[in-house]
Amino acid sequence: MNKLTKVGCSALCGSLAAISAANAGDLTVTGGAHVTYLSQGTAVTGNPFGMASAVTFTGSGELDNGYTYNFVVAEGDGHAYSAARVNITMGGLGTIEFDGGNSGNGIAAYDNVLPTAWEEAHGAGVSGGVKTVLGVGSSNNIQWASPKILGTEIALTYAHAVGKSDTADKSTSGTTGTEFGRGYDATIKINPSLGTEILSGLNLYAGASTIEAYDNANVLEDKWEGVGAVTYALGPVEVGAMWSALYSGAESVTAVQYHTYKNHGFGVAFNVNDDFSVSYGEYQSRKAGYTNEGAQGGEETRVVEVTSWQAAYTMGGASFRVADVHVDNALWSSTADSSTTIVSMGLAF
């Protein structure tokens, strides 16, 4: 990690404007490189090797009244800024965060909190096309998060134009489009330990989202999403289960489509020691709510299921991971089952 200290500048002569930096903060830089090898059995994959790198800048400081502030900007491959956020922590009044749409706020933060050695079952490289809840997380949003009181944290998130992200300063996003408008998310996380050791590893999650819809040509109603999860850790073992659902509002009387998806997941992880862990996870998405008369199709065209065994080993700044992923009915097709093995090496600096 490289640490850069911000230095205050003063005027060198009367013709130069003074620059005030009475309370300079800190800027830290972290990053990493990631190399993978992906095998899909007899399927044609071309070059199985892949690589990614990223750099994250984090700034922090403190106001005279004790409030603290932070700024984070992440740079992905090809010098593309993929995330930015500014937050102000106000002690007992909670935290205000301005987010550029990195899916870290609102209901998106709890879309899958299941324990895992490396990635979500559908996140190690083969998703199968499963649905997850997102809410306003991928749009420019403002979030207020309460301080933790009696093991409970609450967050309220608002986006003025869902679908718009990374708007530059002193500018607007332009037209909001014809599909979605304002969005509102509410989430809660509870750790009901009651001061006991046996319940200290129990966490309960819940969240809901609603987004205004304006696409009257397709009779779109407002979009709704919800998620609930429970995880429990005891010693080296952690287990978890989650449920979520989303209603797209697509109520067209002419189009043949589904408007509702129901999801369920399960995960268990075991820490063999401080450096080595293994896990098993599964995630299922099910279509529901047909908008047009006619056959809805069989189970194989309405359910996608992903299962994954994973292992991870850490050695200093290097991490080595492997995931074996199996997908039933990928992309909602009965002829698209697949099995994939992903080997990963990550280096942090």
Summary of the structure (lengths in Angstrom):
residues: 349
radius of gyration: 22.9
end to end distance: 5.6
largest distance: 80.3
contacts: 1073
relative contact order: 0.14
helix: 6%
strand: 52%
